[in-house]
Amino acid sequence: MQTNPSIITRDVDKIAEKTGNVYESISIISQRARQISSKMKEELSGKLSEFASSVDNLEEIFENREQIEISKYYERMPKPSALAIDDFMADKVDFRIREEGTDEK
């Protein structure tokens, strides 16, 4: 049985080191993961919209190999959370930490 390559043990101290607080780091990573996820979803929707048809023909649904290959490609891609962690650890994510007591409007 092959192990899932997306399961990687992470050093929480290294993640917390960037902001001084593990929860702030996870919050930043989760926001980045949402950005990556929405971008990937837009790309996939754009590619799959080419295959949309107004007529539901059973043969077309089962024989559209290109659509299946595109879907499989996106399923094999790394998860947005893994990409976000890698970006955060490689200092590719810009973030600002708000100071307590200041109001941003």
N, C-alpha and C positions, 0 to 999 in steps of 0.2 A: 504494500500500500504506500502510495506516495504522499508525502506531507504537503500541506498547502503552503506555498511560498509567501503568502500574504500574512502568515502568522509569524511574527518576529517579536522576540523579547526585547523590550525597550527599557533603558535605564531611566527611571523616573527622575533621578537627581540631575541627569544631564538635561532633561526636558525642563525641569524647574529652574535650572541655572540661568536660562535666558532672561527670565522675568523676575526671578526671586520668589516665585509662588507657583506651585504646580497647577493650581486651579486657573490662574490667569493664562498660563501657557496652554492648558487644555482648551480654554475658551477661544484663544487665538487660533489654535489648530482646528477647532470645530468650525469656526467662521470661514477659514480658508477651505476646509473640506466642502462646505456648502457652496462656495464660489466655484470650485472645481466641478462639483456635481452638477450644478445648474449649467455650466458651460458644456459639459459632456452631454447632458440631456438635450440641450439646444442643437448640438451637432448631430446627435443620433436622430432627433425628430426631423431635422432638415434633410438628412439622407433618406430616411424612411418615407418622408412625404412624397418623394418621387414615385414611390410604388403604390401610393393610395389610388384606389379606383372607386368610382361611384357605383359600379356594378359588382355585386358579390357573386363571383363565379368560382365554384368549388375547385375546378382544375387550376385556376390561377393562384389560388391561395396555397395549394400544396406544391406547386411547381416553381415557385419563385425562389430559386436558389440564391440569387444575388442578395435578396433581402435577408435570407437566413444567414449568409456569410457575414453580412454587415452586423447583424445582431450577435453572432458568435464572436466576432472581433471585439465588440464592446464588452461582452461578458468576460473575455479573457484579459482585458485591460486591468491594471492595478486599481484597487478601490480608491475613491477620493480621499478617504481618511489616511491611507498609507502614503499617498502623494503629498498630502498636507503635512504630515509629520516629517517627511523627507525635506520638503521645502523649508519648514520651520527650523529643522536642525542644521540646514545648510545656509541659514541666514538669508533666504530668498523672500522672506515675508516681512513687509514693513508694518510696524505697529507702534502705537503710542499708548502709554499707560497714563490714565487720567489721575490727576492728583486729587486727593480727598478734599472736599470743601469748595472745589471750583465747579461752576456750572457752565456747561457748554450749551450754547443756544444756536 
